[in-house]
Amino acid sequence: MTAQFPAARPRRLRRTPAMRRMVTGVRLHPAELILPLFVKEGISEPQPVGSMPGVVQHTRDSLLKAVHEAAEAGVGSVMLFGVPEEKDAYGSAADDPEGITQVALREVTAEFGDALVVGADTCLDEVTDHGHCGVLAPDGTVDNDLTLERYASMAVAQARAGSQLISPSGMMDGQVRAIRRALDGAGFAEVPILAYSAKYASGFYGPFRDAVELPKNFGDRKAYQQDPAGPVGESLREVALDVAEGADMVMVKPAGAYLDVLHQVKAMVDVPVAAYQVSGEYAMIEAAAANGWIDRERAIMESLIAIRRAGADLILTYWATEVARRL
């Protein structure tokens, strides 16, 4: 590069909206967005999530309306999180054909399964009374291998209910392998797996825990989710293991605080890479905008563009429908 000012004037390519549009390096498309949705058993009206303005726990009817709006806007996928009325230590609702997630999957897939991809979270935290992502051993730790059996059964139940995307998020060792074998053995070899491969023990998950009604005293997940200060190589190893076990797509979660990890994962793998813009990221922008401290729409778009620029092929965001309409 030899040209210097005044011959070199980078501002020439920024002068007009049309010029900026033409040379932009990052574009968002509605089909790349995935909308997380909460559906709660036993309620007659949608219940607002106090820490996530604009987000609700849906009834089965309002869930169908929300999915219809997402499909109409061109959103690529929805991810369902079911909240049962009754929870137990084993997470019995996880693979119950009449559990809220399976019921919702059947209804949503029957009506919208050709319009967008319908998936569900494949984890136990929403359905256990202790709020952990797995079955507890007598000493209170999460039993990795027993949890794999539950994930396998849960994945098959979701596939039977019509789920078009299985998304294990518990960060158990061997979870992709166990689920892939179970799905294949049950006749669901065509159902893909989106693995939460690099998921951190983050402080940005608080509002989500309100949305799925986790107990306040469940402790922490540092023994199975990754250390925010841990080496990036640990994340890359986790991703490589999941791909080797049969993951069709991988995910980095959260998105905003781990753009460096996301970038390196994208450079390493040849499968689609997703990133989850989590509840705390959503809540911070909404709260700051409500106080008049930032321009809400600009901040939303800028945050998503940053995630896309870092390497995400797919973005899970609670603004998916709103942003898709804007695009």
GIZIPE-V681654 format. One line per field, one symbol per residue. ss: DSSP state (2 for helix, 1 for strand, 0 for the rest). psi: psi as a letter, one per 30 degrees, with the letter a starting at -180 (. if undefined). A space follows every 10 residues. Layout:
ss->???
psi->???
This chain:
ss->0000000002 2222002222 2220000002 2211111111 0000001100 0000011102 2222222222 2220001111 1110000100 0222000002 2222222222 2200001111 1100000100 0000010000 0102222222 2222222222 0000111100 0000222222 2222200000 0111111111 0022222222 2000000000 0000010000 0222222222 2222200011 1110022222 2222222200 0111110022 2222222222 0000022222 2222222222 0001110002 2222220
psi->jfklkfejif feggeleeee eegkfkkkke ffkkjkkkkk kglfkkjkje gikfkljlle efeeeeeeee eefgkflkjk jkjlekklff hefegkfgle eeeeeeeeee egffelkkll kilfefgkff glgakklfgf lkjeeeeeee eeeeeeeeee fgkgkkikgf hkkgeeeeee eeeefgghff klkjkjeikl ilggfeeefe eghkkfgfbl gfffllkfgl kefeeeeeee eeeffgkfll kkkleefhee eeeeeefelg lkklkjjlee eeeeeeeeef ggfljeeeee eeeeeeeeef fkfkkkkfge eeeeee.
